[in-house]
Amino acid sequence: MVKAEGDSTLTVLVAFGANLVVALAKSFAAVVSGSASMTAEAAHSWADTGNEIFLLVANRRSVHERDDRRPLGYGREAYVWSLLAAVGLFVVGAAVSIWRGVTELLHGDDAPEDYRLAYLVLAVAFVLEGTSLLQSLRQLRRDARTYESDVLQYAFETSDPTVRAVFAEDSAALVGIVIAFLGILLHQVTGDVVWDAIGSILVGGVLGVVAVILINRNRVFLTGEPGPPRLQQALRDKLASFPEVASVRFLRPEFIGPKQIFVIASVDLVGDAVESSIARTLRELEHRLEDDVPYVVEAVLTVSEPDDAGIQPG
């Protein structure tokens, strides 16, 4: 079984450290300045910090060895805990940010803020969040290069929910910092608190969109994700390349964890062997596929019936 824990854990730890420092700084600046946008950013960073804890749990639990209770392993744990992290991002980050902005619109005043402190904290946050984003991008680029895929496409398709979550959260954080900066700047220039309030609401909107995307991707993997067509074709080609296989009539891969695939396939074998020989050949082919493709945790092969010829690839 592939251990997906190492790089992903480092990515999450870098994000956790950056988010914790940023959350503390933004909270201090929010209290001193009274800025709604800064309060939204503080809520955003605290939500991200809490989410990293869920992602660390996801990494650790998803790599437990298979046992009698879980013969296919614990890989799907990663999607459960990542789903909880995405819900937390929506509930805590988005809800607090939007609520703070609406409150500022309805009841805010135009009292002066400590703009210098706000700008300083946002600048430091941008650097730290950017550092965390670069770490997630390094991992995504390395994996995307392996699969000859575009980085953004791979970030959306990857079976590793933790690196996708860190990439999405950090990207949203940088966008949020820019929005907060503009809201505070316009407040300073115009003296109208409405800009600061709008900045807070927009930050909440960004968090909500990111949370919905992450929730949906985890839902897809929990309910049975076969992977992109190029992955299915690669597995089909690999099976067809074995000398004993005449053709592959049916193939259905399914992700059961980060970089962990369960494969069911129906094949035509070369020749007309007796039943005992066929069973032995199928078991050998299963083990060979598992050995040759590291991400295949387990494969189950059957001999296709003559009527299977019309079945399309799954």
N, C-alpha and C positions, 0 to 999 in steps of 0.2 A: 504494500500500500504506500502511496506517495505521502510523504510528510509535508503538508503545506504550511506548517506552523511557523518555521523559522523566519522567512522574509516578511510574512504578514504580521507576525508578532512585533518585529522591529518597527515596521511601518506604523502600527497602532501605538507602540510605546512612544515613538517620536511625536505622534499627534497628541497623545495624552499629555506629555510634558509641555508642549507648546500651548495647548488649550488651557491647561491649568494656570500657567503664568499669565497668559492673556486674560483669562477670566478674572483673576485677582486684580490685575491692573485696570481693566475696564470697569469693574465694580467700584473701585476707589474713585476713578474719574467720573463715573456716573453720579456718585454721591456728592462729590465736590462741585461738579459743573451743573448738575440738575438736568442734563441733556436727555431728552427722550430717545434720540438715536443712540446715544451711548448706553442707556439702559437696555435698549433692545440688543445691542451688540454684547453687553455683559450676559444677558439671558441666553443669547446664542452660544457664547463660549462655554457657559456652565452646562448647557444642554450637550454640547459636543464633548465636554470633559466626562460627563456621566455616560455618554454613549460609548466612549472608548473602553470603559469598564465592561460594558456588555460585549463589546467586540473582543476583548481579551478573554472573557469567559467562552465566547464562541470558538475562538482559536483552540483553547485548551481542551474543551469538551469534544470537539469534532474529530480529534486525532486519537481518541481512545481506541485501543485494539478491539477487534471483533471478539465477541464471545457468544455463548449459547443464546443469550437473550437478544442480541443484535448481530445475527450472522452476517449482515452486510455493513456492520460498523455503525459509528455514531456521527457520520459526516453531516447528516441533516440538522444536527444540533446547531451548526454554524448559522443556518438560515433562520432558525427559531430566535436565537439571541440577537442576530442582526436585525430581524424584524422588530423586536422589542426596542432596539436602539433607534430605528427609524421612527417608530411611534413616539418615542421620547423626544426626538428632534422636533416632531410636529407639535406635540402637546405642550412641551415646555418652551421650546424656542419660539415657534411661530405664534402660539397663543399669547404668550407674555409680550412679545414684541408688538403685535397688533393691538392688544389691550392697552399697552402703554401709549402707543401713538394716538389711539382714539381718545383716551383720557386727556392727553395733552391738547388735542384739538378742541375738546369741549371745555376744559377747565384750566388750560395752561395760561401763563402770563408771559410777558416779554421782558422779564428780568434778565439782566446780563449774566452770561455764563463765563466760566473759566475756559476760554477757547484754547489757550496755549496748552493746558494740560490735556484737553481732549485730543488735540492734534498730535501731541507727543505720544500718547497712548496708542492712538490709531496707527501711527508710523511704526512703533515697536511691534504692534500686533500684526501689521502687514508683513514685516520681516519674519516673524516667528511662524505665522501661518504659511508664508511662502516656503519656508524651510521644510515644513511638514509636507506641503504639496509636492515639493521636489522629490522627497523620499518616496512618496506613493507613485509619482511619475516614473522614477527610476525602475521600480518594480514592474509597473505596467509596461514600460517600453521593453524591458528584458523579456517578459512573457509574450508580449505582442509580436516581438521579432521572431520568437520561436514558432509562432503560429502564422507568421507572415500576415499579420493583421494590423489595421490602423489602431493607434493608441486609444482614441475615443470610442471606436467601435468595440475594441477589446474590453475597455472599462465597463461598457454596458453589458457585454455578453459574458464576461468572465464568471466562472463558477465560484470564485473566491469572493464572498460577500464583504469581507472585512476590508480588503484593499479598495473595493469599489466604494464602500461607505466612507473611508478616509478621504479618497480622492474627491468624492462628491461634497463632503462636508467642508473640506479645505477650499475647494473652488467656490462654494457658496459663501464661505467666510470672507474670502478676498473681495467678492462682489459686494457683500454686506458692508465691509469696511469702506469701500469706495462710496456706497450710498450714504453711509453715516457721515463721511467726510463732507460730501456735497450738502447734506441736510444741515450740518452744523455751520458750514461756510455760508450758505444762503441765509441762515438765521442771523449770523454775524453781520452780513452785508446789508440785509433788509431790515433787521430788527424785528422780523415777523416770526413768531414761534411756529407758525403753521408748517414751515419748511422742515423744521426739526421733527415735528409730529409725522409728516408725510414720510420722512426718511425712516422712522421707526416702523411705520406700517409696511413700507416697501421691503424692509429687511425681513419682516415676518412673512410677507408673501413669498420671497425667495426661499426661505426655510420650508414653507409649506409645500412648494413645488418639488424641492429636492426630496422631502420626506415621502411624498406620494410616489415618486419614481422609485425610491429605494424599497418602499413597502411592496410595490408591484413586482419588482424583480425578485425579492425574497419569496413572495407568494408563488411566482412561476416555478421557482426551483423546488419549493416544498411540495407542489402538486404534480411534479414530474416534468422536468425539462430535458428534452432529447438532445439539446445542443444545436448549433448552427448546421446548415446543410453540408458545409465543407468538412466538418468533423465527422458527420455520418458517412460521407463519401470516403473519407480517409480510412475509417474502420472497415467499410465494405471492401475497399481496395486491398487492405491488409489481409483480410480473410481470403479474398479471391486469389491472393498471391501464393497461398499455401499449395503445394503440389497435390495434396489429397482432395482439394476442393475444386469441383467442376464449375459451380456457380453459386452465388448467394441469392436466394430467393426472397428472404425477409430479414430485416435487421432493425432492431429497436434498442438504441442506447438510452440510458437515463442517468442523469447526475444524481448521485446519492450523497454528495458532499463536495467540498472544494477539491477540484482536480481528482475526483473519484467517480468512476463510471461503471455502471452495471449494464452488461450487454446481453441481449437475447437475440439469437439469429437462427435462421433455418437455411440449411445448405444442401446442395447436391454433391455427393462424393463421387470421385472417379472410380469406375469399375463397379462390380456387383459382389461386394463382400458379404459374408454371413453376418448374422445379427450380432454375435459376440464380438466379432472383429470391428463392426461399425461402432459399437458402444465404446470400445477401447480407442478407436481413432478419434471419435468426438471428444473424449476426455483429453486426449493428447493435444488436439487442436485448441481446446479451451485453455489449457495450461500454457501453450505456446503464445496464444494471443495475450494472455495476462503477463507473460514474461516480456514479450516484444513491445507492448504498449503499457508503459508504467502506470498510466492513469486508469487502466481497466482493473478494477478491484476484483471483479468476478464476471465470468462469461458462462452462459448456458446455451449450448448448441443442440439443435435437433436436425434430423434428416427430413427434408421437405418431401411431402407427398406429391404425386404427379399432378394433382389438381391445384397445387400451390403455384403453378407456373404463372397464373394470372394475378397473383398478389403483388401489389406495389410495395416498394421499400417503405418501411415505417420510419 
